[in-house]
Amino acid sequence: MKRKLWIVAALFLVVPGLLFTVSCAKKKVASEPGMIQEDSEAAKAAAEKAREEELARQRALEEQRLKEREAEEAKRKRIAEERARFENEDIYFEFDSATLLPMAQEILKRKAEYLKANPNLTVIIEGHCDERGTHEYNLALGDRRAKSAMQFLMDLGIPASRMVAISYGEERPVDPGHNEEAWAKNRRAHFVIQ
Amino acid sequence: MRRLNPSRGMARLLFFLLFFMGVAVTAFRGVAGAVEYIDINNPFIRKIPIAVPFFQAKPGTEVQPEIAENGAARLAETLEFTGFFKILDRAGFLEDPQRMGIEIPRIRFDSWTTVGAELLVTGGFEILDGALAVELRLYDTFKGRLLVGKRYQGARADLKKIIRRFCDDIIYALTGQHGIFTSRIAFVSNGTGNKEIYTCDFDGSDPKQLTRTKAITLSPAWSSDGDWIAYTSYLKGKPDLFIKNLKDGRSHQVTHEGLNITPAWRPFRQELAATLSFTGDQEIYLLTETGKTVKRLTHNQGIDVSPSWSPDGKKIAFVSKRAGTPQIYVQDVESNVVQRVTYYGRHNTQPAWSPAGDRIAYTSLEGGETNIFIVGIDGKEPVQLTRNAGDNESPAWSPDGNLIAFCSYREGPARIYVMTAFGTDQRRLLTLSGEQTDPAWSPRSQKD
């Protein structure tokens, strides 16, 4: 930066100097033409060189910046992907059950790793039910589902202070259908990063 | 099951007539006690044929259809709502409503008994200095006696209230209990895009939106004086309890971590039972109306939810999964002694203790169908009240114990329905935009 400033200052001094010499040239042509020519060409070459050096430096800087940005972008993308995976991967339950199935436990282990790798994140664990059974009971069942997922994560070393369990009962189905396929999708715990 | 064979029906009719002839006199002597024209505990109740001719304009008052016709029609509908009466078709009447006798001795009772009426309501009205005066009378046509006679005065807009008051007098005279005509029903509707609490009159008229939470709002519950409503709302992003005084606007909240759901007011006390899960387990607690915990009522690892008080406020019915499937239990809140009530079915929830205290209505999920059942508190003889009509849930007793409001999907979207406590006369209460669920029947209003 400092060098750049020096070059700019030099240019400021040299260019008006040149202008002055040029504007005076007509009068002085007769007396010392060769000298003036020589001085002017040397200054031009110096300025040209300085400019090229400056451009190269800027190009290098720009390239470095781009590389950094790409790396940052890639990192951000990876983080976003991990985060999306964490949030989008639900765990599923059997009817009227809050027991964690083997598949759910595998997913929860991955979630625990993610939470360990991101120690500043806190997470809402939503418990959901299918439409069968009455909505008051399902609020309680959703609470149990959220809490059994939370307990599993606690057992894997995630502090309770980083998690909140919220039951939505049957109020927020992902699939509005009235068949086993829809019900299976709706009996879930969903994870939201706060 | 509920249909009588003709000979048995005749025998009952005879018994019925003899019975009420005996007691009608006592009513006139003003002897206290139930006048059992209608035995509300009889599941084979026969509807009493009643004639409600158009009201008569008194001499000097013009016949005004909005009073004469609409008034009589409203009175008939109000009586019909109870399920006790068969309203006779006016087209068959032998008398001209504007010329007939509406008072003894001018009433020709034989022209009413001839058309099958056992009871007759006559109305006479006049406009005096712009105010409305209405005389309403209930007659026993076979006995030729006046059972109830009242004169009311008020603004024309008071006609609805006058009619409801007279209907209450009729029900009191015939059953020995007050009617439900001052009660309201709270329910949940999602017409605005969010589930909010609404209230309407007992018959579905005059619906009003009570909450504007713009969040999921559920499970309205009335206090036994009708002044408070408690409900669950996700206003703060999680299920919390909100306790609201409808008269002075006082409000309290219960916002523990986890669930704060299924409020149920204790009869005659400013206390409520509700399910909280801040310990990690869903247990029922006793709370003050300001939301402070008095004590924990259930002690069992696993779901305990949906308390409903016995009418004496000494016990709760509730849902517990302690035996592996959700079933109804009853617990004494002092001794903590618990008894299981339901044994049939693998998914029994939503207990609603009857106002008489002898039975519990509940919702049963069996074979993919959800229906309303009723069972004695001893657990004996569960009776199915709804069948073959979509899913039916959330039973709520009327304050007199004769009707049950419930939620049904029989037309597709969820709507509020009403039936008698014997499962008869199932009809839709009201239709609003969106879906309606979670009915809660208020006590009778003390002020009306």
HADDOCK unambig.tbl for C-alpha pairs under 7 A between the chains (distance, minus, plus):
assign (segid A and resid 133 and name CA) (segid B and resid 365 and name CA) 6.50 0.50 0.50
assign (segid A and resid 134 and name CA) (segid B and resid 349 and name CA) 6.88 0.50 0.50
assign (segid A and resid 136 and name CA) (segid B and resid 262 and name CA) 6.64 0.50 0.50
assign (segid A and resid 136 and name CA) (segid B and resid 306 and name CA) 6.69 0.50 0.50
assign (segid A and resid 137 and name CA) (segid B and resid 305 and name CA) 6.58 0.50 0.50
assign (segid A and resid 140 and name CA) (segid B and resid 282 and name CA) 6.63 0.50 0.50
assign (segid A and resid 140 and name CA) (segid B and resid 303 and name CA) 6.39 0.50 0.50
assign (segid A and resid 165 and name CA) (segid B and resid 258 and name CA) 6.50 0.50 0.50
assign (segid A and resid 166 and name CA) (segid B and resid 238 and name CA) 6.12 0.50 0.50
assign (segid A and resid 166 and name CA) (segid B and resid 258 and name CA) 6.23 0.50 0.50
